[in-house]
Amino acid sequence: MSRAAVAGAVVELRRITAETVYEVCKLSETLSADQRKMVADNGISIAEAHFSDEVWFRAVYAGDEPVGFLMLDIGMDPEEPGISLWRFMIAGPHQGKGYGRRTIDILVRHLKARGTNALYTSYRRGRGSPEGFYRSLGFQPTGDLVDDEIEAVLRW
């Protein structure tokens, strides 16, 4: 997958290895208490991914430092034209630096190149909600709920 420079650091998506899994799991502990209620811990997400053939996940790096995690559900309903961003987080100390936005840019470019024309996600409302972040990127609510969360889509 491609890379993007942000504030002097190259942002890229990397495979999680036996050597990096602990660091990536610990990133969840840097979120505020409210944010931790909005997204599953990275360790839980990685464990869930290992029991599905339809999940793709990566660590987000800024230079050589892990700063986040994302996980896609690539097995959406065949009638849906997109992929679902199932989990996404940027560690607390790295929020507001543009890493999240650049990560989604990298992901969208990759999906476009593969012929995908939409990226879905879902979120809860309340303190710590990522709704504002997703809306700032152009995600629009679909009017549907996914596991009691608001579904939103970014189309291109």
MOPE-V577118 format. One record per pair of residues at least 12 apart in sequence whose C-alpha atoms are under 6 Angstrom apart, sorted by sequence separation. I is the first residue (numbers start at 1). J is the second residue. D is the distance in whole Angstrom. If there is no record, write none. Layout:
[[I:J:D] [I:J:D]]
//
This chain:
[[58:70:6] [72:84:6] [140:152:5] [28:41:5] [57:70:6] [72:85:5] [73:86:6] [139:152:6] [140:153:5] [57:71:4] [72:86:5] [139:153:5] [56:71:6] [71:86:6] [139:154:4] [56:72:5] [71:87:5] [25:42:5] [55:72:6] [70:87:5] [25:43:5] [55:73:5] [70:88:4] [54:73:6] [55:74:6] [69:88:6] [54:74:5] [69:89:5] [54:75:5] [68:89:5] [68:90:4] [67:90:6] [68:91:6] [67:91:5] [124:149:5] [123:149:5] [122:149:6] [123:150:5] [122:150:5] [122:151:4] [121:151:6] [122:152:6] [121:152:5] [120:152:6] [120:153:4] [82:116:6] [119:153:6] [84:119:6] [85:120:6] [119:154:5] [82:118:4] [83:119:5] [84:120:4] [85:121:5] [118:154:6] [82:119:5] [84:121:5] [118:155:4] [117:155:6] [117:156:6] [15:58:5] [14:58:5] [13:58:6] [14:59:5] [13:59:6] [13:60:5] [12:60:6] [12:61:5] [11:61:5] [11:62:4] [10:62:5] [9:62:5] [10:63:5] [9:63:5] [30:91:6] [31:92:5] [30:92:5] [27:91:5] [34:127:6] [35:128:4] [34:128:5]]
//
